[in-house]
Amino acid sequence: MKSPFLFLAIATILLAGCVVPPTMRTYTPPPRSSAPAPVSLSESLSPSEQIIDMPQQPANRKGGELSNTVERMARKTACIPASGATLIAKTAAVETYQVSCQDGQQQLYKCEQRQCRMMN
């Protein structure tokens, strides 16, 4: 009987010449489709959402960080701000605002560390 090692050696020699070339896969990107038509803002909103126009502040109005807070405080004292709260002085810790009411009166507010109070 022939040795199993001889069979293994012959099989190795025969298979050595049979090299299978590696298969190479190429990537082909999908064709580009045309871009979808742009969607308007009103079309992209749900029925419960709506677009509202916000009034722009006048260019000459000098507002500060707490202008809205001061305007709310003025309304609580029966002052309807004619043009909003104007920042008239600012230091590192204090902001001073002036509010012109529609009835002609003027109010001054001092805000220290985000706490505002009426001065007059």
Phi and psi in degrees as GROMACS dihedral restraints (atoms count N, CA, C in turn):
[ dihedral_restraints ]
;  ai    aj    ak    al  type     phi  dphi    fc
    3     4     5     6     1   -77.0    20    10
    4     5     6     7     1   153.2    20    10
    6     7     8     9     1   -74.7    20    10
    7     8     9    10     1   143.0    20    10
    9    10    11    12     1   -65.3    20    10
   10    11    12    13     1   -23.1    20    10
   12    13    14    15     1   -70.5    20    10
   13    14    15    16     1   -34.1    20    10
   15    16    17    18     1   -66.4    20    10
   16    17    18    19     1   -42.2    20    10
   18    19    20    21     1   -61.0    20    10
   19    20    21    22     1   -42.7    20    10
   21    22    23    24     1   -65.2    20    10
   22    23    24    25     1   -39.1    20    10
   24    25    26    27     1   -66.4    20    10
   25    26    27    28     1   -42.6    20    10
   27    28    29    30     1   -66.6    20    10
   28    29    30    31     1   -41.2    20    10
   30    31    32    33     1   -63.8    20    10
   31    32    33    34     1   -38.3    20    10
   33    34    35    36     1   -66.1    20    10
   34    35    36    37     1   -40.9    20    10
   36    37    38    39     1   -66.2    20    10
   37    38    39    40     1   -42.1    20    10
   39    40    41    42     1   -66.9    20    10
   40    41    42    43     1   -39.7    20    10
   42    43    44    45     1   -76.6    20    10
   43    44    45    46     1   -20.5    20    10
   45    46    47    48     1   -64.4    20    10
   46    47    48    49     1   -32.3    20    10
   48    49    50    51     1   -80.2    20    10
   49    50    51    52     1   -12.3    20    10
   51    52    53    54     1   -98.9    20    10
   52    53    54    55     1    72.8    20    10
   54    55    56    57     1   -91.9    20    10
   55    56    57    58     1   125.2    20    10
   57    58    59    60     1   -89.7    20    10
   58    59    60    61     1   121.2    20    10
   60    61    62    63     1   -65.7    20    10
   61    62    63    64     1   142.4    20    10
   63    64    65    66     1   -66.8    20    10
   64    65    66    67     1   143.0    20    10
   66    67    68    69     1   -84.0    20    10
   67    68    69    70     1   132.6    20    10
   69    70    71    72     1  -106.3    20    10
   70    71    72    73     1   129.3    20    10
   72    73    74    75     1  -101.0    20    10
   73    74    75    76     1   137.7    20    10
   75    76    77    78     1  -109.6    20    10
   76    77    78    79     1   148.3    20    10
   78    79    80    81     1  -101.4    20    10
   79    80    81    82     1   125.8    20    10
   81    82    83    84     1  -115.5    20    10
   82    83    84    85     1   114.3    20    10
   84    85    86    87     1   -65.7    20    10
   85    86    87    88     1   151.7    20    10
   87    88    89    90     1   -66.6    20    10
   88    89    90    91     1   152.8    20    10
   90    91    92    93     1   -63.9    20    10
   91    92    93    94     1   141.9    20    10
   93    94    95    96     1   -75.2    20    10
   94    95    96    97     1   131.0    20    10
   96    97    98    99     1   -92.9    20    10
   97    98    99   100     1   162.1    20    10
   99   100   101   102     1   -68.6    20    10
  100   101   102   103     1   148.0    20    10
  102   103   104   105     1   -65.9    20    10
  103   104   105   106     1   144.8    20    10
  105   106   107   108     1   -67.1    20    10
  106   107   108   109     1   154.2    20    10
  108   109   110   111     1   -64.2    20    10
  109   110   111   112     1   142.4    20    10
  111   112   113   114     1   -62.5    20    10
  112   113   114   115     1   146.2    20    10
  114   115   116   117     1  -104.9    20    10
  115   116   117   118     1   134.8    20    10
  117   118   119   120     1   -73.6    20    10
  118   119   120   121     1   159.2    20    10
  120   121   122   123     1   -60.4    20    10
  121   122   123   124     1   -43.0    20    10
  123   124   125   126     1   -66.7    20    10
  124   125   126   127     1   -28.5    20    10
  126   127   128   129     1   -74.8    20    10
  127   128   129   130     1   -26.3    20    10
  129   130   131   132     1   -85.3    20    10
  130   131   132   133     1    -7.7    20    10
  132   133   134   135     1   -85.9    20    10
  133   134   135   136     1   150.2    20    10
  135   136   137   138     1   -78.0    20    10
  136   137   138   139     1   165.6    20    10
  138   139   140   141     1   -60.6    20    10
  139   140   141   142     1   -24.9    20    10
  141   142   143   144     1   -83.0    20    10
  142   143   144   145     1   -11.0    20    10
  144   145   146   147     1   -96.9    20    10
  145   146   147   148     1   150.4    20    10
  147   148   149   150     1  -144.9    20    10
  148   149   150   151     1   158.7    20    10
  150   151   152   153     1   -96.5    20    10
  151   152   153   154     1   129.0    20    10
  153   154   155   156     1  -123.5    20    10
  154   155   156   157     1   147.1    20    10
  156   157   158   159     1   -91.1    20    10
  157   158   159   160     1   126.7    20    10
  159   160   161   162     1   -93.4    20    10
  160   161   162   163     1   131.7    20    10
  162   163   164   165     1   -66.7    20    10
  163   164   165   166     1   140.8    20    10
  165   166   167   168     1   -82.7    20    10
  166   167   168   169     1   143.7    20    10
  168   169   170   171     1   -74.4    20    10
  169   170   171   172     1   143.0    20    10
  171   172   173   174     1   -60.5    20    10
  172   173   174   175     1   148.4    20    10
  174   175   176   177     1   -66.1    20    10
  175   176   177   178     1   -29.9    20    10
  177   178   179   180     1   -83.5    20    10
  178   179   180   181     1    -8.6    20    10
  180   181   182   183     1   -79.3    20    10
  181   182   183   184     1   128.0    20    10
  183   184   185   186     1  -105.2    20    10
  184   185   186   187     1    98.2    20    10
  186   187   188   189     1   -94.4    20    10
  187   188   189   190     1   161.0    20    10
  189   190   191   192     1  -123.0    20    10
  190   191   192   193     1  -173.2    20    10
  192   193   194   195     1   -64.5    20    10
  193   194   195   196     1   -31.5    20    10
  195   196   197   198     1  -110.9    20    10
  196   197   198   199     1    20.8    20    10
  198   199   200   201     1   -56.6    20    10
  199   200   201   202     1   -44.9    20    10
  201   202   203   204     1   -63.7    20    10
  202   203   204   205     1   -38.7    20    10
  204   205   206   207     1   -63.1    20    10
  205   206   207   208     1   -44.5    20    10
  207   208   209   210     1   -65.1    20    10
  208   209   210   211     1   -39.7    20    10
  210   211   212   213     1   -63.3    20    10
  211   212   213   214     1   -40.4    20    10
  213   214   215   216     1   -63.7    20    10
  214   215   216   217     1   -41.5    20    10
  216   217   218   219     1   -63.9    20    10
  217   218   219   220     1   -38.7    20    10
  219   220   221   222     1   -64.2    20    10
  220   221   222   223     1   -40.6    20    10
  222   223   224   225     1   -63.2    20    10
  223   224   225   226     1   -32.7    20    10
  225   226   227   228     1   -68.3    20    10
  226   227   228   229     1   -21.4    20    10
  228   229   230   231     1  -100.9    20    10
  229   230   231   232     1    26.5    20    10
  231   232   233   234     1    65.7    20    10
  232   233   234   235     1    27.5    20    10
  234   235   236   237     1  -107.1    20    10
  235   236   237   238     1   123.2    20    10
  237   238   239   240     1   -98.5    20    10
  238   239   240   241     1   108.7    20    10
  240   241   242   243     1   -59.2    20    10
  241   242   243   244     1   129.4    20    10
  243   244   245   246     1   -73.4    20    10
  244   245   246   247     1   -42.3    20    10
  246   247   248   249     1  -134.9    20    10
  247   248   249   250     1    11.4    20    10
  249   250   251   252     1    95.5    20    10
  250   251   252   253     1   174.2    20    10
  252   253   254   255     1   -81.7    20    10
  253   254   255   256     1   131.7    20    10
  255   256   257   258     1  -109.3    20    10
  256   257   258   259     1   128.3    20    10
  258   259   260   261     1   -75.1    20    10
  259   260   261   262     1   117.9    20    10
  261   262   263   264     1  -108.5    20    10
  262   263   264   265     1   -19.3    20    10
  264   265   266   267     1  -153.7    20    10
  265   266   267   268     1   144.8    20    10
  267   268   269   270     1  -147.6    20    10
  268   269   270   271     1   129.6    20    10
  270   271   272   273     1  -119.2    20    10
  271   272   273   274     1  -170.4    20    10
  273   274   275   276     1   -61.5    20    10
  274   275   276   277     1   -35.8    20    10
  276   277   278   279     1  -120.4    20    10
  277   278   279   280     1    -7.2    20    10
  279   280   281   282     1  -128.8    20    10
  280   281   282   283     1   135.5    20    10
  282   283   284   285     1  -120.7    20    10
  283   284   285   286     1   136.3    20    10
  285   286   287   288     1  -116.2    20    10
  286   287   288   289     1   131.1    20    10
  288   289   290   291     1  -120.7    20    10
  289   290   291   292     1   150.6    20    10
  291   292   293   294     1  -121.3    20    10
  292   293   294   295     1   135.0    20    10
  294   295   296   297     1  -120.1    20    10
  295   296   297   298     1   124.7    20    10
  297   298   299   300     1   -97.0    20    10
  298   299   300   301     1   118.2    20    10
  300   301   302   303     1   -84.9    20    10
  301   302   303   304     1   157.7    20    10
  303   304   305   306     1   -66.2    20    10
  304   305   306   307     1   -24.8    20    10
  306   307   308   309     1   -84.4    20    10
  307   308   309   310     1     4.4    20    10
  309   310   311   312     1    99.9    20    10
  310   311   312   313     1   -14.9    20    10
  312   313   314   315     1   -76.5    20    10
  313   314   315   316     1   157.6    20    10
  315   316   317   318     1  -116.7    20    10
  316   317   318   319     1   141.1    20    10
  318   319   320   321     1  -127.5    20    10
  319   320   321   322     1   141.4    20    10
  321   322   323   324     1  -113.2    20    10
  322   323   324   325     1   139.4    20    10
  324   325   326   327     1  -129.7    20    10
  325   326   327   328     1   139.3    20    10
  327   328   329   330     1  -117.3    20    10
  328   329   330   331     1   127.4    20    10
  330   331   332   333     1  -117.9    20    10
  331   332   333   334     1   117.9    20    10
  333   334   335   336     1  -118.9    20    10
  334   335   336   337     1   124.9    20    10
  336   337   338   339     1    49.1    20    10
  337   338   339   340     1    47.8    20    10
  339   340   341   342     1    66.7    20    10
  340   341   342   343     1    12.9    20    10
  342   343   344   345     1  -108.4    20    10
  343   344   345   346     1   115.6    20    10
  345   346   347   348     1  -105.2    20    10
  346   347   348   349     1   146.1    20    10
  348   349   350   351     1  -145.6    20    10
  349   350   351   352     1   152.6    20    10
  351   352   353   354     1   -80.0    20    10
  352   353   354   355     1   136.8    20    10
  354   355   356   357     1   -93.1    20    10
  355   356   357   358     1   -26.6    20    10
